[in-house]
């Protein structure tokens, strides 16, 4: 018999059962299910879709943990944020980004199940479209996404609030959502004038359990530090990093992200160490086959 201590725990149990089937688990007050989304690839980059629970090894703070919930090709609802850098460094690629972005959303979005928001950032952070399942609303929002005018630059100066945009999206939107959560960031990775730093941006995404897919559009105006920023955002949240080039177009990048979103493993466990003080806990997910590469977040926030 399942013992539920509060409405929040009830929601947690329902999510677990809905995502992973009819596992018979007793939940009590203070128990937190840690949820992970993982992508497994060969060293060549091919996605591996046919693994079972027994193929994985999970540790927390170096201690082996029992995987209690497991599903292939997760059908959980997806909350997706499309976050577009509209600073002047992205002026020449913005139209191509918007066209490819809508085609991607059109193919991925499952109406009445998935939700998407559109955010742009330059000298400020604007949510152009709140969470919606409407393709028409998303198309209309993308048409409004644009770079700063010359008049704006003269009046307000430049800016690229990349880290601020991640913090805002994580705190204001993603933190309250359930199921799978991901941000897609299209940028050259250069941050100018954000109040938040990179560590704070990563922290906000991790606490909201949101993957970041970072798509790098390097330009002649880029300072060269953006690649590392975008790689860090992707790596530390368990997402993916992609760089657009002549050989790898934005359309191809979106195809790879779409394949990944449809090929994730949903994994859940209950830590063997009760939470006594709020802290980050390091986790490592690997496969028994050492030739495979697992991409997942490497920590979670254990709050009381």
VENGISUL-V415008 format. One record per residue. RES is the residue in three letters. SS is DSSP state (@ for helix, = for strand, . for the rest). PSI is psi in radians with two decimals (* if undefined). NEAR is the number of other C-alpha atoms within 12 Angstrom. Layout:
RES;SS;PSI;NEAR
RES;SS;PSI;NEAR
//
This chain:
UNK;.;2.32;9
UNK;.;2.28;17
UNK;.;2.08;17
UNK;.;2.24;20
UNK;.;-0.42;17
UNK;.;2.89;15
UNK;@;-0.64;12
UNK;@;-0.72;19
UNK;@;-0.61;22
UNK;@;-0.78;22
UNK;@;-0.70;20
UNK;@;-0.77;28
UNK;@;-0.78;34
UNK;@;-0.69;23
UNK;@;-0.75;27
UNK;@;-0.81;35
UNK;@;-0.74;25
UNK;@;-0.60;22
UNK;@;-0.59;31
UNK;@;0.13;30
UNK;.;-2.71;21
UNK;.;0.73;18
UNK;.;2.35;22
UNK;.;1.75;15
UNK;.;2.40;22
UNK;.;2.14;22
UNK;.;2.39;27
UNK;.;2.95;21
UNK;.;2.41;21
UNK;.;-0.11;22
UNK;.;2.27;29
UNK;.;2.20;29
UNK;=;2.15;37
UNK;=;2.09;38
UNK;=;2.37;43
UNK;=;2.49;42
UNK;=;2.31;43
UNK;=;2.51;42
UNK;=;2.35;41
UNK;=;2.30;41
UNK;=;2.73;29
UNK;.;2.98;18
UNK;.;-0.30;15
UNK;.;-0.17;11
UNK;.;0.05;18
UNK;.;2.38;17
UNK;=;2.38;28
UNK;.;2.14;30
UNK;.;-0.08;26
UNK;.;0.51;18
UNK;.;2.75;27
UNK;.;3.01;21
UNK;@;-0.66;25
UNK;@;-0.16;19
UNK;@;-0.15;22
UNK;=;2.66;32
UNK;=;2.20;25
UNK;=;2.27;36
UNK;=;2.62;26
UNK;=;2.16;28
UNK;.;0.62;20
UNK;.;-0.07;18
UNK;=;2.38;17
UNK;=;2.35;21
UNK;.;2.61;24
UNK;.;2.16;23
UNK;.;2.06;30
UNK;.;-0.38;30
UNK;=;2.37;34
UNK;=;2.38;34
UNK;=;2.51;33
UNK;.;2.65;28
UNK;.;1.16;30
UNK;.;2.33;28
UNK;.;0.21;25
UNK;.;2.60;32
UNK;.;2.57;28
UNK;=;2.19;36
UNK;=;2.10;42
UNK;=;2.34;45
UNK;=;2.19;45
UNK;=;1.99;46
UNK;=;2.01;46
UNK;=;2.18;49
UNK;=;2.05;50
UNK;.;0.40;42
UNK;.;2.92;41
UNK;@;-0.40;30
UNK;@;-0.30;31
UNK;@;0.15;34
UNK;.;-0.74;28
UNK;.;-0.37;20
UNK;.;-0.07;29
UNK;@;-0.76;32
UNK;@;-0.74;22
UNK;@;-0.68;22
UNK;@;-0.78;36
UNK;@;-0.73;35
UNK;@;-0.82;22
UNK;@;-0.63;25
UNK;@;-0.75;41
UNK;@;-0.70;30
UNK;@;-0.68;23
UNK;@;-0.86;31
UNK;@;-0.66;38
UNK;@;-0.60;24
UNK;@;-0.45;20
UNK;@;-0.66;29
UNK;.;2.21;30
UNK;.;1.86;22
UNK;.;2.52;20
UNK;.;0.14;15
UNK;.;-0.84;21
UNK;.;2.73;30
UNK;=;2.56;37
UNK;=;2.49;47
UNK;=;2.71;39
UNK;=;2.22;43
UNK;=;2.44;41
UNK;=;2.64;43
UNK;=;2.40;43
UNK;.;-1.83;42
UNK;.;-0.21;32
UNK;.;3.08;32
UNK;=;2.12;30
UNK;=;2.27;29
UNK;=;1.80;29
UNK;=;-0.53;28
UNK;=;2.16;31
UNK;=;3.14;26
UNK;=;2.25;31
UNK;=;2.73;30
UNK;.;0.13;27
UNK;.;2.10;24
UNK;@;-0.65;29
UNK;@;-0.77;18
UNK;@;-0.66;23
UNK;@;-0.71;35
UNK;@;-0.72;27
UNK;@;-0.72;18
UNK;@;-0.73;30
UNK;@;-0.54;34
UNK;@;-0.39;23
UNK;@;-0.26;23
UNK;.;2.11;34
UNK;.;2.83;27
UNK;.;2.92;30
UNK;.;2.58;29
UNK;.;2.86;18
UNK;@;-0.59;14
UNK;@;-0.71;11
UNK;@;-0.75;17
UNK;@;-0.70;17
UNK;@;-0.62;11
UNK;@;-0.76;11
UNK;@;-0.21;14
UNK;.;-3.10;19
UNK;.;3.06;26
UNK;.;2.60;28
UNK;=;1.64;37
UNK;.;1.10;36
UNK;@;-0.95;45
UNK;@;-0.68;42
UNK;@;-0.64;37
UNK;@;-0.67;47
UNK;@;-0.78;56
UNK;@;-0.78;35
UNK;@;-0.81;34
UNK;@;-0.72;47
UNK;@;-0.83;37
UNK;@;-0.82;24
UNK;@;-0.42;22
UNK;.;-1.00;34
UNK;@;-0.60;35
UNK;@;-0.52;24
UNK;@;0.08;18
UNK;.;2.71;28
UNK;.;2.96;29
UNK;.;-2.70;35
UNK;=;2.44;40
UNK;=;2.34;40
UNK;=;2.53;45
UNK;=;2.41;46
UNK;=;2.06;44
UNK;=;2.15;43
UNK;=;1.97;47
UNK;=;2.93;46
UNK;.;0.02;42
UNK;.;0.00;43
UNK;.;2.25;37
UNK;.;2.23;37
UNK;=;2.01;30
UNK;.;0.24;21
UNK;.;2.55;26
UNK;.;-0.67;23
UNK;.;2.62;22
UNK;.;3.13;23
UNK;@;-0.73;31
UNK;@;-0.71;20
UNK;@;-0.61;24
UNK;@;-0.80;35
UNK;@;-0.77;42
UNK;@;-0.76;31
UNK;@;-0.73;34
UNK;@;-0.74;44
UNK;@;-0.78;41
UNK;@;-0.54;35
UNK;.;0.06;37
UNK;.;0.82;40
UNK;.;2.23;47
UNK;=;2.60;49
UNK;=;2.17;48
UNK;=;1.93;41
UNK;=;2.11;44
UNK;=;1.94;42
UNK;=;2.16;39
UNK;.;1.52;40
UNK;.;2.57;30
UNK;.;2.98;26
UNK;.;-0.34;13
UNK;.;-0.20;18
UNK;.;2.60;22
UNK;.;-0.18;17
UNK;.;-0.16;18
UNK;.;-0.19;19
UNK;@;-0.57;32
UNK;@;-0.81;28
UNK;@;-0.66;24
UNK;@;-0.83;31
UNK;@;-0.67;39
UNK;@;-0.70;29
UNK;@;-0.77;29
UNK;@;-0.72;44
UNK;@;-0.86;37
UNK;@;-0.82;28
UNK;@;-0.24;37
UNK;@;-0.09;40
UNK;.;0.21;39
UNK;.;-2.53;42
UNK;=;2.65;40
UNK;=;2.33;36
UNK;=;2.54;37
UNK;=;2.17;32
UNK;.;2.35;26
UNK;.;-3.11;17
UNK;.;-0.57;12
UNK;.;-0.51;11
UNK;.;1.74;17
UNK;.;2.91;21
UNK;@;-0.60;32
UNK;@;-0.73;27
UNK;@;-0.70;22
UNK;@;-0.81;31
UNK;@;-0.59;37
UNK;@;-0.72;22
UNK;@;-0.73;27
UNK;@;-0.72;34
UNK;@;-0.77;29
UNK;@;-0.68;24
UNK;@;-0.77;33
UNK;@;-0.47;41
UNK;.;0.05;28
UNK;.;0.48;27
UNK;.;2.64;36
UNK;=;2.31;39
UNK;=;2.13;40
UNK;=;2.38;39
UNK;=;2.58;33
UNK;=;2.84;33
UNK;=;2.15;32
UNK;.;2.54;29
UNK;.;-0.01;19
UNK;.;1.92;20
UNK;.;2.64;19
UNK;.;2.08;20
UNK;.;-0.66;11
UNK;.;2.53;12
UNK;.;2.35;13
UNK;=;2.79;17
UNK;=;2.41;20
UNK;=;2.28;26
UNK;=;2.34;24
UNK;=;2.63;30
UNK;=;2.18;27
UNK;=;2.22;41
UNK;=;2.98;30
UNK;=;2.74;27
UNK;.;-0.46;18
UNK;.;1.86;18
UNK;.;-0.17;16
UNK;.;-0.14;15
UNK;.;2.64;24
UNK;=;2.18;24
UNK;=;2.27;38
UNK;=;2.03;36
UNK;.;2.90;37
UNK;.;2.66;42
UNK;.;0.19;35
UNK;=;2.85;32
UNK;=;2.82;34
UNK;=;2.00;26
UNK;=;1.64;29
UNK;.;2.83;18
UNK;.;*;14
//
